[in-house]
Amino acid sequence: HERPFISEEDTTPLEPNMTFTIEPSIFWPGTLGVRVEDIFVCAPGGAYSLNDYSYKLVSV
């Protein structure tokens, strides 16, 4: 991973065309873990996602 890190500790200013990830995760100790990584690009007025997958929960 590279800066910027989206956290309280990282003070790197976000600039146009920088990319960053948001990585929510859930772990069941001793069993398994799941992490979904979303990649965003900084743009004037906000950010946009590079991911195009669905957020729909799929039961298997």
PyMOL CGO cylinders between C-alpha atoms (Angstrom):
from pymol import cmd
from pymol.cgo import CYLINDER

trace = [
    CYLINDER, 0.00, 0.00, 0.00, 1.05, 3.57, -0.66, 0.3, 1, 1, 1, 1, 1, 1,
    CYLINDER, 1.05, 3.57, -0.66, -0.07, 6.95, 0.62, 0.3, 1, 1, 1, 1, 1, 1,
    CYLINDER, -0.07, 6.95, 0.62, -2.56, 8.43, 0.93, 0.3, 1, 1, 1, 1, 1, 1,
    CYLINDER, -2.56, 8.43, 0.93, -4.03, 6.28, 3.68, 0.3, 1, 1, 1, 1, 1, 1,
    CYLINDER, -4.03, 6.28, 3.68, -7.55, 7.32, 4.60, 0.3, 1, 1, 1, 1, 1, 1,
    CYLINDER, -7.55, 7.32, 4.60, -7.07, 7.47, 8.35, 0.3, 1, 1, 1, 1, 1, 1,
    CYLINDER, -7.07, 7.47, 8.35, -6.72, 9.93, 11.22, 0.3, 1, 1, 1, 1, 1, 1,
    CYLINDER, -6.72, 9.93, 11.22, -2.95, 9.36, 11.28, 0.3, 1, 1, 1, 1, 1, 1,
    CYLINDER, -2.95, 9.36, 11.28, -2.21, 10.20, 7.63, 0.3, 1, 1, 1, 1, 1, 1,
    CYLINDER, -2.21, 10.20, 7.63, -2.15, 13.92, 6.88, 0.3, 1, 1, 1, 1, 1, 1,
    CYLINDER, -2.15, 13.92, 6.88, -1.28, 13.55, 3.18, 0.3, 1, 1, 1, 1, 1, 1,
    CYLINDER, -1.28, 13.55, 3.18, -3.35, 16.12, 1.25, 0.3, 1, 1, 1, 1, 1, 1,
    CYLINDER, -3.35, 16.12, 1.25, -5.61, 14.58, -1.39, 0.3, 1, 1, 1, 1, 1, 1,
    CYLINDER, -5.61, 14.58, -1.39, -4.85, 15.97, -4.83, 0.3, 1, 1, 1, 1, 1, 1,
    CYLINDER, -4.85, 15.97, -4.83, -6.50, 15.49, -8.25, 0.3, 1, 1, 1, 1, 1, 1,
    CYLINDER, -6.50, 15.49, -8.25, -5.74, 12.12, -9.86, 0.3, 1, 1, 1, 1, 1, 1,
    CYLINDER, -5.74, 12.12, -9.86, -4.51, 10.51, -6.63, 0.3, 1, 1, 1, 1, 1, 1,
    CYLINDER, -4.51, 10.51, -6.63, -5.95, 7.08, -5.97, 0.3, 1, 1, 1, 1, 1, 1,
    CYLINDER, -5.95, 7.08, -5.97, -6.85, 5.55, -2.63, 0.3, 1, 1, 1, 1, 1, 1,
    CYLINDER, -6.85, 5.55, -2.63, -8.69, 2.51, -1.34, 0.3, 1, 1, 1, 1, 1, 1,
    CYLINDER, -8.69, 2.51, -1.34, -11.45, 1.96, 1.17, 0.3, 1, 1, 1, 1, 1, 1,
    CYLINDER, -11.45, 1.96, 1.17, -11.17, -1.56, 2.57, 0.3, 1, 1, 1, 1, 1, 1,
    CYLINDER, -11.17, -1.56, 2.57, -14.01, -2.57, 4.88, 0.3, 1, 1, 1, 1, 1, 1,
    CYLINDER, -14.01, -2.57, 4.88, -13.46, -6.00, 6.39, 0.3, 1, 1, 1, 1, 1, 1,
    CYLINDER, -13.46, -6.00, 6.39, -14.96, -8.51, 8.77, 0.3, 1, 1, 1, 1, 1, 1,
    CYLINDER, -14.96, -8.51, 8.77, -13.14, -11.36, 10.49, 0.3, 1, 1, 1, 1, 1, 1,
    CYLINDER, -13.14, -11.36, 10.49, -14.31, -14.39, 12.42, 0.3, 1, 1, 1, 1, 1, 1,
    CYLINDER, -14.31, -14.39, 12.42, -11.33, -15.28, 14.65, 0.3, 1, 1, 1, 1, 1, 1,
    CYLINDER, -11.33, -15.28, 14.65, -9.86, -18.67, 13.87, 0.3, 1, 1, 1, 1, 1, 1,
    CYLINDER, -9.86, -18.67, 13.87, -12.25, -19.19, 10.96, 0.3, 1, 1, 1, 1, 1, 1,
    CYLINDER, -12.25, -19.19, 10.96, -12.13, -16.72, 8.08, 0.3, 1, 1, 1, 1, 1, 1,
    CYLINDER, -12.13, -16.72, 8.08, -12.14, -13.13, 7.01, 0.3, 1, 1, 1, 1, 1, 1,
    CYLINDER, -12.14, -13.13, 7.01, -13.57, -11.10, 4.16, 0.3, 1, 1, 1, 1, 1, 1,
    CYLINDER, -13.57, -11.10, 4.16, -12.25, -7.81, 2.80, 0.3, 1, 1, 1, 1, 1, 1,
    CYLINDER, -12.25, -7.81, 2.80, -13.80, -5.76, 0.00, 0.3, 1, 1, 1, 1, 1, 1,
    CYLINDER, -13.80, -5.76, 0.00, -11.47, -3.23, -1.60, 0.3, 1, 1, 1, 1, 1, 1,
    CYLINDER, -11.47, -3.23, -1.60, -12.88, -0.19, -3.40, 0.3, 1, 1, 1, 1, 1, 1,
    CYLINDER, -12.88, -0.19, -3.40, -10.49, 1.98, -5.43, 0.3, 1, 1, 1, 1, 1, 1,
    CYLINDER, -10.49, 1.98, -5.43, -11.25, 5.68, -5.81, 0.3, 1, 1, 1, 1, 1, 1,
    CYLINDER, -11.25, 5.68, -5.81, -9.73, 8.53, -7.81, 0.3, 1, 1, 1, 1, 1, 1,
    CYLINDER, -9.73, 8.53, -7.81, -9.64, 12.08, -6.45, 0.3, 1, 1, 1, 1, 1, 1,
    CYLINDER, -9.64, 12.08, -6.45, -11.28, 14.53, -8.81, 0.3, 1, 1, 1, 1, 1, 1,
    CYLINDER, -11.28, 14.53, -8.81, -12.26, 18.19, -8.63, 0.3, 1, 1, 1, 1, 1, 1,
    CYLINDER, -12.26, 18.19, -8.63, -15.36, 18.35, -6.44, 0.3, 1, 1, 1, 1, 1, 1,
    CYLINDER, -15.36, 18.35, -6.44, -15.13, 14.78, -5.12, 0.3, 1, 1, 1, 1, 1, 1,
    CYLINDER, -15.13, 14.78, -5.12, -13.99, 11.29, -5.95, 0.3, 1, 1, 1, 1, 1, 1,
    CYLINDER, -13.99, 11.29, -5.95, -15.19, 8.50, -8.22, 0.3, 1, 1, 1, 1, 1, 1,
    CYLINDER, -15.19, 8.50, -8.22, -14.91, 4.74, -7.99, 0.3, 1, 1, 1, 1, 1, 1,
    CYLINDER, -14.91, 4.74, -7.99, -12.90, 2.62, -10.41, 0.3, 1, 1, 1, 1, 1, 1,
    CYLINDER, -12.90, 2.62, -10.41, -14.81, -0.49, -9.36, 0.3, 1, 1, 1, 1, 1, 1,
    CYLINDER, -14.81, -0.49, -9.36, -17.84, -1.66, -11.30, 0.3, 1, 1, 1, 1, 1, 1,
    CYLINDER, -17.84, -1.66, -11.30, -18.94, -4.71, -9.32, 0.3, 1, 1, 1, 1, 1, 1,
    CYLINDER, -18.94, -4.71, -9.32, -22.26, -5.02, -7.54, 0.3, 1, 1, 1, 1, 1, 1,
    CYLINDER, -22.26, -5.02, -7.54, -22.64, -4.50, -3.80, 0.3, 1, 1, 1, 1, 1, 1,
    CYLINDER, -22.64, -4.50, -3.80, -25.50, -6.98, -3.73, 0.3, 1, 1, 1, 1, 1, 1,
    CYLINDER, -25.50, -6.98, -3.73, -25.07, -9.68, -1.08, 0.3, 1, 1, 1, 1, 1, 1,
    CYLINDER, -25.07, -9.68, -1.08, -24.88, -13.10, -2.72, 0.3, 1, 1, 1, 1, 1, 1,
    CYLINDER, -24.88, -13.10, -2.72, -25.69, -16.20, -0.70, 0.3, 1, 1, 1, 1, 1, 1,
    CYLINDER, -25.69, -16.20, -0.70, -23.83, -19.37, -1.69, 0.3, 1, 1, 1, 1, 1, 1,
]
cmd.load_cgo(trace, "trace")
